[in-house]
Amino acid sequence: MRELLVIANAKAGSAVDDAVEAVSGVLSARATIEISRPDGPEDLVEALRGRAGREVVVLGGDGSLHLAVQALYDLDDLDATVIGLIPMGTGNDFARTMELPLDPAEAAQVVLDGSPRQLDLLVDGDGGVVVNAVHVGVGAEAGKEAKDLKPKLGKLAYAAGAAVAGAKVEGWLIGVVVDGETINEPDARVLMIGIANGTSVGGGTQLAPDARPDDGLADVVVSRSLGPLARVGYAAKMAVGSHGDRDDVTTVRGREIRIAGDPVPVNTDGELEDSITERSWRVLPGAWQLIAPPPSP
């Protein structure tokens, strides 16, 4: 019988408690399970360190998955661990990329019936991991603006948030280098830089519609949509995933990415940092395993 360690949010609440109950009912039919609700990153590390060979099941969104993958990477135990993901919340962009059900009970069934899939991981120069995507510039601010818009606009809220955030900034002078090739000069102003392993951000907005999390490459999107009309046009195109068609947007794929320039906000898997001036990332192909749905008949 399989042994599973289910990591859930420490904060009690009806939605979390109901999901834990539903997931436990499904998983316990064919596995022995232990529920852990760590209170912060240090508790999470200890829970994972002491799991005694159990497979890890994350009950949560992109942020929860990011924390678990980061902890396992720091423990030098990521490549030997099979991870299951049961989405919760409103974002769940990496779950969407992996075509996982967004219903917790249905996703729990995938944990039982699916198969491990080798996936790529982005790692920055300080050892920080990226599971889904990095957004630099206006995209980092868009998530904050989108929160108030989400109830009315649903998955269009992120693109609308990008338009609102974009109206407040002039852009940033940032050089972008991918695999040794400069794709944006340091003296060229950008609105947004996206570095994607998954396809979407902000709960379904297609940042990199053609991205694949197992091709050994990151999709890099650079927007220079700086004028007022250009920003509106970019946001409208992004809402339907066709922004890559614009002349002021560059999309490339690569294994090593470096940015440097003006202080700029950055969002990594949903977590916002106020300001960085430079950062580099590299792709680690097949660095971790996630249980994916069985192939369609």
C-alpha positions as CSV (number, residue, x, y, z in Angstrom):
1,M,0.0,0.0,0.0
2,R,1.3,3.4,-0.9
3,E,2.3,5.8,1.9
4,L,1.5,9.5,1.5
5,L,2.3,12.6,3.4
6,V,-0.4,15.3,2.7
7,I,0.8,18.8,3.2
8,A,-2.1,21.3,3.9
9,N,-2.4,24.9,5.0
10,A,-1.9,25.4,8.7
11,K,-4.6,28.0,8.8
12,A,-7.9,26.4,9.8
13,G,-11.0,27.4,7.7
14,S,-14.0,25.8,6.3
15,A,-12.7,25.5,2.8
16,V,-9.4,24.0,3.8
17,D,-11.0,21.7,6.4
18,D,-13.6,20.5,3.9
19,A,-10.9,19.9,1.3
20,V,-8.7,17.9,3.7
21,E,-11.7,15.8,4.6
22,A,-12.7,15.1,1.0
23,V,-9.1,14.3,-0.1
24,S,-8.5,12.1,2.9
25,G,-11.6,10.1,2.0
26,V,-10.4,9.4,-1.5
27,L,-6.7,8.8,-0.7
28,S,-7.3,6.5,2.3
29,A,-9.2,4.0,0.2
30,R,-5.9,2.9,-1.4
31,A,-3.1,4.4,0.6
32,T,-2.0,5.1,4.2
33,I,-2.0,8.8,4.7
34,E,-0.6,11.3,7.2
35,I,-1.9,14.9,7.3
36,S,0.7,17.6,8.1
37,R,-0.2,21.3,8.4
38,P,3.2,23.0,8.9
39,D,3.2,26.5,10.3
40,G,5.8,28.2,8.1
41,P,8.8,27.2,5.9
42,E,10.8,25.8,8.8
43,D,8.0,23.4,9.9
44,L,7.6,22.4,6.3
45,V,11.3,21.5,6.0
46,E,11.1,19.4,9.2
47,A,7.9,17.6,8.0
48,L,9.5,16.7,4.7
49,R,12.8,15.7,6.4
50,G,11.0,13.3,8.6
51,R,8.6,11.8,6.1
52,A,10.4,8.4,6.0
53,G,10.0,7.7,2.3
54,R,6.4,8.8,1.9
55,E,5.3,10.3,-1.3
56,V,4.4,14.0,-0.9
57,V,1.0,15.4,-1.7
58,V,0.6,19.1,-1.7
59,L,-2.9,20.5,-1.0
60,G,-2.8,24.1,-2.2
61,G,-2.0,26.4,-5.1
62,D,1.2,27.5,-6.9
63,G,2.6,29.1,-3.8
64,S,2.2,25.9,-1.7
65,L,3.7,23.8,-4.4
66,H,6.6,26.3,-4.7
67,L,7.3,26.1,-1.0
68,A,7.3,22.3,-1.0
69,V,9.6,22.1,-4.1
70,Q,11.9,24.7,-2.6
71,A,12.2,22.8,0.7
72,L,12.9,19.5,-1.1
73,Y,15.5,21.2,-3.3
74,D,17.2,22.7,-0.2
75,L,17.2,19.2,1.4
76,D,18.8,17.8,-1.8
77,D,15.9,15.3,-1.9
78,L,13.9,16.7,-4.8
79,D,14.9,14.3,-7.6
80,A,14.1,11.3,-5.4
81,T,10.6,12.5,-4.4
82,V,7.4,11.9,-6.1
83,I,4.9,14.8,-5.6
84,G,1.2,14.9,-6.0
85,L,-0.7,18.2,-6.4
86,I,-4.3,18.7,-5.3
87,P,-5.3,22.3,-6.3
88,M,-7.0,24.7,-3.9
89,G,-7.7,28.4,-4.2
90,T,-8.2,30.6,-7.3
91,G,-4.9,30.6,-9.0
92,N,-3.6,27.0,-9.6
93,D,-1.8,27.9,-12.8
94,F,0.6,25.0,-12.8
95,A,-2.2,22.6,-12.1
96,R,-3.9,24.0,-15.3
97,T,-0.7,23.5,-17.2
98,M,-0.6,19.9,-16.1
99,E,-4.3,19.5,-16.9
100,L,-5.1,18.5,-13.3
101,P,-8.7,18.6,-12.1
102,L,-9.4,21.7,-10.0
103,D,-11.8,19.8,-7.8
104,P,-9.9,18.4,-4.8
105,A,-11.5,15.0,-4.7
106,E,-11.0,14.5,-8.5
107,A,-7.4,15.6,-8.2
108,A,-6.9,13.2,-5.3
109,Q,-8.0,10.4,-7.6
110,V,-5.3,11.5,-10.1
111,V,-2.8,11.0,-7.3
112,L,-3.9,7.4,-7.0
113,D,-4.3,6.7,-10.8
114,G,-1.8,8.9,-12.4
115,S,1.9,8.4,-13.2
116,P,5.0,10.4,-12.2
117,R,6.1,12.8,-15.0
118,Q,9.6,14.3,-15.1
119,L,9.5,18.1,-15.2
120,D,11.9,20.9,-15.5
121,L,12.7,23.4,-12.8
122,L,14.1,27.0,-13.0
123,V,16.6,27.9,-10.4
124,D,18.0,31.4,-9.8
125,G,21.5,32.4,-8.8
126,D,20.7,32.3,-5.1
127,G,19.1,28.8,-5.2
128,G,15.5,30.0,-5.4
129,V,13.3,27.7,-7.4
130,V,10.6,28.6,-10.0
131,V,8.0,26.0,-10.6
132,N,5.6,27.9,-12.8
133,A,6.7,31.4,-13.8
134,V,8.6,34.6,-13.0
135,H,7.0,37.9,-13.9
136,V,9.2,41.0,-13.9
137,G,7.9,44.6,-14.2
138,V,4.3,45.4,-14.7
139,G,3.3,41.8,-14.5
140,A,4.6,41.6,-11.0
141,E,2.2,44.4,-10.0
142,A,-0.7,43.0,-12.0
143,G,-1.6,40.4,-9.4
144,K,-2.1,43.0,-6.7
145,E,-4.4,45.0,-9.0
146,A,-6.3,41.9,-10.1
147,K,-7.4,40.9,-6.6
148,D,-10.2,43.5,-6.5
149,L,-11.2,42.7,-10.1
150,K,-11.3,39.0,-9.8
151,P,-14.9,38.6,-8.5
152,K,-16.3,40.5,-11.6
153,L,-13.8,39.5,-14.3
154,G,-12.7,36.0,-13.4
155,K,-9.7,34.9,-15.3
156,L,-9.7,38.2,-17.3
157,A,-8.8,40.0,-14.1
158,Y,-5.1,39.5,-14.5
159,A,-4.9,41.1,-17.9
160,A,-7.1,43.9,-16.7
161,G,-4.8,44.3,-13.7
162,A,-1.8,44.5,-16.0
163,A,-3.5,47.3,-17.9
164,V,-4.2,49.2,-14.6
165,A,-0.7,48.6,-13.3
166,G,0.8,49.6,-16.7
167,A,-0.9,53.0,-16.6
168,K,1.1,53.8,-13.5
169,V,4.6,53.2,-14.7
170,E,6.9,54.3,-17.5
171,G,8.7,51.0,-17.9
172,W,12.2,50.0,-16.9
173,L,15.6,50.0,-18.6
174,I,16.6,46.3,-18.4
175,G,19.0,44.2,-20.4
176,V,17.8,40.6,-21.1
177,V,20.2,37.9,-22.2
178,V,19.1,34.4,-23.1
179,D,21.7,31.7,-23.8
180,G,24.3,34.4,-24.4
181,E,22.2,36.4,-26.9
182,T,20.9,39.8,-26.0
183,I,17.2,40.0,-26.7
184,N,16.7,43.4,-25.1
185,E,19.5,46.0,-24.9
186,P,20.2,47.6,-21.5
187,D,19.1,51.0,-22.7
188,A,15.8,49.7,-24.1
189,R,12.7,50.2,-21.9
190,V,10.5,47.3,-21.2
191,L,7.0,47.0,-19.7
192,M,7.2,43.3,-18.7
193,I,9.5,40.3,-18.8
194,G,8.0,36.8,-18.3
195,I,10.1,33.6,-17.8
196,A,7.8,30.6,-17.9
197,N,7.9,26.9,-17.3
198,G,4.1,26.7,-17.3
199,T,1.7,28.3,-19.6
200,S,-0.4,30.7,-17.5
201,V,-0.3,33.1,-14.6
202,G,-3.0,34.9,-12.6
203,G,-5.5,32.1,-12.6
204,G,-5.5,31.3,-16.3
205,T,-4.0,34.2,-18.3
206,Q,-1.9,32.7,-21.0
207,L,1.6,34.2,-20.5
208,A,3.3,31.6,-22.6
209,P,0.7,29.5,-24.4
210,D,3.2,27.2,-26.0
211,A,5.4,26.6,-22.9
212,R,6.0,23.0,-22.0
213,P,7.3,22.1,-18.5
214,D,9.3,19.1,-19.8
215,D,11.1,20.4,-22.9
216,G,14.3,21.5,-21.1
217,L,13.6,25.2,-22.0
218,A,12.0,28.2,-20.5
219,D,9.8,30.5,-22.6
220,V,10.9,34.1,-22.3
221,V,8.5,36.9,-23.1
222,V,9.6,40.6,-23.3
223,S,7.0,43.3,-23.9
224,R,8.0,46.8,-25.0
225,S,4.3,47.9,-25.2
226,L,5.0,51.3,-23.7
227,G,2.6,53.8,-25.1
228,P,-1.0,54.1,-23.7
229,L,-2.7,52.5,-26.7
230,A,0.1,49.9,-26.9
231,R,-0.5,48.9,-23.3
232,V,-4.2,48.5,-23.7
233,G,-3.6,46.5,-26.9
234,Y,-1.1,44.3,-25.1
235,A,-3.4,43.7,-22.2
236,A,-6.3,42.8,-24.6
237,K,-4.1,40.4,-26.5
238,M,-2.7,38.8,-23.3
239,A,-6.3,38.1,-22.2
240,V,-6.6,35.7,-25.0
241,G,-3.0,34.5,-25.2
242,S,-2.2,36.1,-28.5
243,H,0.2,38.9,-27.3
244,G,3.1,37.1,-28.9
245,D,1.8,38.2,-32.3
246,R,2.6,41.9,-31.5
247,D,5.6,43.6,-33.0
248,D,6.6,45.0,-29.7
249,V,6.7,41.6,-28.0
250,T,9.6,39.2,-28.3
251,T,9.3,35.5,-27.4
252,V,12.2,33.1,-27.3
253,R,13.2,29.9,-25.6
254,G,16.4,29.2,-23.7
255,R,18.2,27.4,-20.9
256,E,20.0,30.4,-19.2
257,I,18.4,33.8,-18.7
258,R,19.9,36.9,-17.1
259,I,18.4,40.4,-16.5
260,A,20.1,43.5,-15.2
261,G,19.1,47.2,-15.0
262,D,16.7,49.5,-13.2
263,P,15.3,48.4,-9.8
264,V,12.1,46.4,-10.7
265,P,9.5,44.3,-8.9
266,V,9.4,40.6,-9.5
267,N,6.8,37.9,-8.9
268,T,7.9,34.3,-8.5
269,D,5.1,31.7,-8.4
270,G,2.8,34.3,-7.0
271,E,5.3,35.8,-4.4
272,L,6.1,39.4,-4.9
273,E,9.5,41.1,-4.3
274,D,9.5,44.8,-4.3
275,S,12.8,45.4,-6.1
276,I,15.7,43.7,-7.8
277,T,18.4,45.0,-10.1
278,E,19.7,41.8,-11.5
279,R,19.0,38.1,-11.5
280,S,19.8,35.0,-13.4
281,W,18.0,31.7,-13.9
282,R,18.9,28.3,-15.4
283,V,16.7,25.4,-16.4
284,L,17.3,22.0,-14.7
285,P,15.8,19.5,-17.1
286,G,13.8,16.7,-15.5
287,A,14.7,17.9,-12.0
288,W,11.5,16.7,-10.3
289,Q,8.5,14.4,-10.6
290,L,4.8,15.3,-10.4
291,I,2.0,12.8,-10.6
292,A,0.1,13.6,-13.9
293,P,-3.3,12.4,-15.1
294,P,-3.3,9.2,-17.1
295,P,-3.3,9.7,-20.9
296,S,-6.7,10.2,-22.5
297,P,-8.1,7.1,-24.2
